[in-house]
Amino acid sequence: MLIIYDGECPLCRDYVRRIRLEAAAGHVEVVDARSADPRVAAAWAAGHDLDAGMLVELDGMRHHGAAAVAVLAALSTPVDAFNRLNRAVLAKPAVARAFYPIFRLARRVALFATGRGPLRQNGTPAA
């Protein structure tokens, strides 16, 4: 499993750190979308707007945004209250889609509050 997310967003970073996936998904590789990792450029080239949502690659399939959150929630291990709630609520794709605009807004606010901009500005990677 591969997760590409905005490592500068404190909310995104905390979410990825708190979910427990290893029991269900095996090895999980996490990549910061602000890094020079070639998989980040490949994700953008494939049409995945990483400012609009994280990307999860699992079993050869890519899940973006709300679909990525639903996959992560479905695979999370119920080891604590956060993971149990995450799985109970967000593993349902329709619910994840309903909540995702709120998550995107929270990310924009968190980036603004920490002095960070979006991943891409004017169609090019942000420095």
N, C-alpha and C positions, 0 to 999 in steps of 0.2 A: 504494500500500500504506500502511496505517495500522497502527501498533503502539501500543497503550495498555498501559502497564506501571507498576509502582510505582517512581518515580524516587528514592525515599528508601531503597530496598533496595539496598545496595551490590552484591549478587550480581546482581540483575536489571539494574541500571544497567550493570554490567560486561559482562554477556551481550549486551545490546542494543548496546553500544558496539563489541564485538568481532566480531559477526557481520557479514559482508560480503554485502549483498543487492543492491546497485545494479545489478550486471551482469545479474542474473536478473529483478529486480522493477522496475527503473527507479527512479523517485522514491519514497523511503521517508520517511514522516512519522512522527515519534515524539512521543507525548503522555504526559506524566506524569499518572498516575491521581489524583494529589493536587492537580492544578491545577483551576482553575475553567473549563477548556475545556468547552463544552457537549456535546462528544462523549463525555466521561466520564459525565456525567449520563445521556445517552442510552443508553450501554452498560449502566449500572445499571438504568435503566428497562426495557430490553429483557430483563432477567433474567440478565445476565452478572455474576457475583460476581467482582469484580476482586481481592478478597482471596484467592480460590481460584485465580486464574490470570490471566495476561496475555491480551489480546485482539488478534487480528490480523484486519484486514479486507483482503481481496484479491479483486478482480474481483467485488465485490458480495456476497461470502460472508464470514461471520464465523466465526472459529476461536478457541476459548477453551481455556485451560489446556494440557493435553498436546497437543491437536490444533494449537494455535497454535505450540508448540515444534516439532512435526513439520513443519509448513509452513515455518517459518523455517529449519529445518535442511535441508530439501529444496531451498530456494532459495539457501542460502548458497554463496558462491563459494569454492572450495578454494585460497585464496591463502596460507594458513599452516596450521600443524599444528592449531591450535584449530579452524579452520573445516573442515578435512578430517575430523577426529575427530567434530566436531559432526554433520556431514553423514552420515558413515558409520554412526554409532550412532543418532542421534535422528530421522533422516528416516523411519525405520520407525515408523508409528503405534503398533504394539503395544509396541515398545521404549520409545517416548516415554511411553506410558501407564504402563509398569512403573516407570520412573524418576521420573515426575512427583511422586509422594508424597514422595520424598526431596528433591526441589527445593523443595517447599512447606515441608517441615520446616526446610530450610536457610534459607529466607527468614524464617521465624518466628524462628529463632535469630539471624540477622543483624539483624533489626529490634530484637529484644530487646537485643542487644549494643550497638546504637547508640542505644538509648533511644527508639526509634520504636515506635508502636503500629500496629495494623492500619489499613487504609484506612477501614473503617467500624466504629463501636463502637455497640452496641445498635441497629443498623439505621439509624444516621444517619452522615453523613460525619464522619470524625475531623478535629479541628482541627489 
